[in-house]
């Protein structure tokens, strides 16, 4: 993260001229001030990264800029300039919050060292602000599994992690693609740098470019200050582009430039910024097929697909199901303070046979719910797993648009010893109540609408629950609204 805009605050023209010339050689934007009043005026008008402030000024003490800058949403760093005779004053300013100090007369090298320190400090602050918005427990980032498929995956992760290659991770929703990306990062030479994630599907179309590349103050309505994009935050580190298939053709073109040239321009700026970020992308779509359909740029696909990694669905690694279930059970029992004994034998059998269309995410949710509902000191029984029993070839769902499910009949709750492999013939719908067999397209529509109702029309939560992007959900709902006037029009809010 480089320092870009600087104020030189000193009452001596020769000092201002000398320092400005040094900074201009480094292609930095410099504003000069001969006193506190002028410096405060500059800070009020624009966003600055750094202020070189002389300790002694005609209209006050340079340390006053420390308190003044604290009142701003974008707070520049303040480095004090001082002569040998007033070093103590500079040190006193640092105790008040100054970033550093420099003794006059100074050399180009001394200024360069201070700029590098300020740039690194600025970058770390921005990265920490980003990470604090979505920090999670590191113990939840483990890749679990002993199946042959997972052993091959872990071997590939170790090989890829040592390189700087761009990686494209593909797999169904809920398979753990982000965990694979984090594992690559943790085992790489960039592991001590930043790991920045971008959920491409969750960012509104008109803000994607700003999120990726940043923007300047006034670049568009609402841009009240300069903002670094995710690629700048990931400088020298790794950036994860989650659901890369959801970005627009315009952003695809600009992303291609970043991958090829390792440079970008913020929205509202013509200034080129060099970036060095390792790119890992994930998608639950077949990107090669998207390229054939002209939905995704072929040249960008080739740039991303340097090392392809496929994460297998849970149904293809059934030997890992019990390990995962036991791990999640212990984790959630501790998290929710639920002292339970574990799974009954019959519940383990039910989980082993389930198809897990939602993969690991579905298993996690099922186990967490079962842990909470299991009586203290008891075992998780099949009835608490909530896994619907279906006969082969039949898909059962509640009638469309029902907001509540009927209370289950206690006679239909399976116990560990008497649970049948399939419901009795002709009674496939007895567990959930009135149900019907529907065409696949109608089933999908009903399931989406019922899920939307269950989440109080919150599209973000609904999309996450369904394992699809917000854009896909929005398109589905617009399609349904055209054919059913009883469905409310889709608004822009989530």
Secondary structure, DSSP 4 states (H G I P E B T S, - for coil): ----EEEEE-S-HHHHHHHHHHHHHTT-EEEEESSHHHHHHHHHHS--SEEEEESEETTEETTHHHHHHHTSSS--EEEEEE-GGGHHHHHHHHHHT--EEEESS--HHHHHHHHHHHHHHHHHHHHHHHHHTS---GGGG-----SHHHHHHHHHHHHHHTS---EEEE--TTS-HHHHHHHHHHTSTTTTS-EEEEEGGGS-GGGHHHHHHEE-TTSSTT--S-EE-HHHHTTTSEEEEETGGGS-HHHHHHHHHHHHHSEEE-BT---EEE---EEEEEESS-HHHHHHTTSS-HHHHHHHTTEEEEPPPGGG-GGGHHHHHHHHHHHHHHHHT----EE-HHHHHHHHH---TTHHHHHHHHHHHHHHHSPTT-EE-HHHH------TT--EEEPTT-SSPPPPPGGGSPPTTT--SSPPTT-TTTTTSSEEE--HHHHHHHHHHHHHHHTTT-HHHHHHHHTS-HHHHHHHHHHHHHH-TTSPPPPS--
